[in-house]
Every structure is written in C-alpha cells, then in structure tokens.
Amino acid sequence: MDSVLFYFFSALAIASAVLMVTRRNIVHSAVFLITALLATAGIFLQLQAEFLFVVQIILYVGGIMVLFVFVIMLVNLDLSLHLMQFNRMKFVSTILAAVLAGQLFTAFWITRNSLNLGPRGEAMAQPHNTESIAQALFQNYMLPFEIASILLLVAMIGAVVMAKRKV
Amino acid sequence: MPVAIDHYLFLSLALFSIGVVGVLTRRNVIVMLMSIELILNAVNINLVAFSRYWGTVDGQIFAIFIITDAAAEAAVGLGIILAFFRNRETVLADEMDMMRW
C-alpha cells in the first residue's frame, strides 16, 4: 500500500512537471505546477509528515500559486502565445541538464546500497508530528525562525516597492 | 512494505532535472520562476525522506524554512516581473537586457 501510493504520486508529479515545462500556454503550466505540488504533498503524507502536507497545500497551492495566477492574469499577452517559447540555446541547455542528471543518477546508483541509515525500512514512528515539529522549531531552531520572519518582512516590503507604480 | 530511500532520491533527482531544463530553456520569466519552485520542491522531498528515515524532525524544519524562502522569492520575483512588464510590455527573458531606462 505504501509503495503503491508512492509510485502513484511520483508518476503524477513527474508527468505534471514535464507537462509544466513543455506547455505553450502559461496558464496550463501553472495548473500543471499545482498538480505537481499536490502530488508532492501526497508524498509528504506518505512519509508521515502531516504538518508539511498541510503547509504544502495551504502555503504553496493556496498562497504562492494564487500569486502566480494573479500575475499571469495581469501580464498575460495573447501575443506571447505565438512567439517562440524556448530560447535559441535549448538543445545545448537540455544536453547540459541531461549530463548533470546523468552524473547525479550515476552517483546515486553506485552508492544506493551503501546508504546505511540505521533501522532502514522500519517505520520510524513519529506519533505526534505537529507537536514534535513545534518543539524543535521553538526550542532548537528559535533563532532561524525569527530570522525567517525578518526575511518575510523584507520580501513583503520589496514586493510592494517593486510592484508600485511610482517609487 | 516501506519504500527504500533511494526511490525518493531518484524521484527528487527527476523533478530537479526537469526544473533545471525548464529554467534553462524557457523564454518566459514566469515559467522560469515556476521551474525554480519545482526545484525547491525536489529538495524538500529529499529533506523529508531523510527526516523520516532518521526518525527526527530536523529535515522537516529545514523544509519549512525552504518553503518560507520560496514564498519570499516568489513575491519579490513576481514584483520585479510586474515592474518590468509595466515598462517593456514583455515577459521574455532575452528581452531583459538593461538595468535602467
């Protein structure tokens, strides 16, 4: 059951990622990215990370992607549908990306049996996922948490300044 | 039967590579930003998988920080795209060749 869920969500994620990169219409790209993010959320759930599952759906799908869709609606040009969608170096770039992927794949493939991670395969039970995340976040990771809030403040000010008509 | 961790690594590798291809080949800046989101998601899958297999939540904390970063990056990046579109009426990456006008 575990592996069925995993393979289902992986196939969904990879297929929608490929469709996202290759679609001509940018709105379709956004919808396929939403599908890929939802499939990732399913993989988080399959990994028993319930808190991240909810955060992924609320924050990514409900927040960031809505922002993307808004900007697409503000920016969308019918003109750009008829233009060339890929740049001139697309074959070189694809070959380079394939070489990078091949290197990483080889590295993972060679070392796949030496990944010795303790009691591998046994379900590491984390019965109170949200509770333990809260404890770690507010005890061990207090300073990074506060710095992240400053980062969000800076990003908010930056976005407002950028999107304003007259500075 | 639980899934071995290599499978998560390979899934993450596939998503990462698709994202890299998207960033390198597309001309539309919005699609490039969306590909970056995809890359960040691939990283998150790795972190959560290792977190599960070590039995700690540290990886999930890192994933939360990465999601925060992704939100900040999307907000600022889309603001830049809006400002650029207002001035040049285009969202193509190869038209972005000046710092001011």
Interface residues (C-beta under 8 A of the other chain):
Chain A: D2 S3 F6 S10 A13 I14 A17 V18 M20 V21 I26 S29 A30 L33 A36 L37 T40 I43 F44 Q46 L47 Q48 A49 F51 L52 V55 Q56 L59 Y60 G63 I64 L67 F68 V71 I72 L74 V75 L77 S80 L83 M84 Q85 F86 N87 M89 K90 S93 T94 L96 A97 A98 L100 A101 L104 F105 F108 R112 L115 L117 G118 R120 G121 E122 A123 M124 Q126 N129 S132 I133 A136 L137 N140 Y141 P144 A148 L151 L152 V154 A155 M156 G158 A159 V160 V161 M162 A163 R165
Chain B: M1 P2 V3 A4 I5 D6 H7 Y8 L9 F10 L11 L13 A14 L15 F16 S17 I18 G19 V20 V21 G22 L24 T25 R26 R27 N28 I30 V31 L33 M34 S35 E37 L38 N41 N44 I45 V48 A49 F50 S51 R52 Y53 W54 G55 V57 D58 Q60 I61 A63 I64 F65 I67 T68 D69 A70 A71 A72 E73 A74 A75 V76 L78 G79 I80 I81 L82 A83 F85 R86 E89 T90 V91 L92 A93 D94
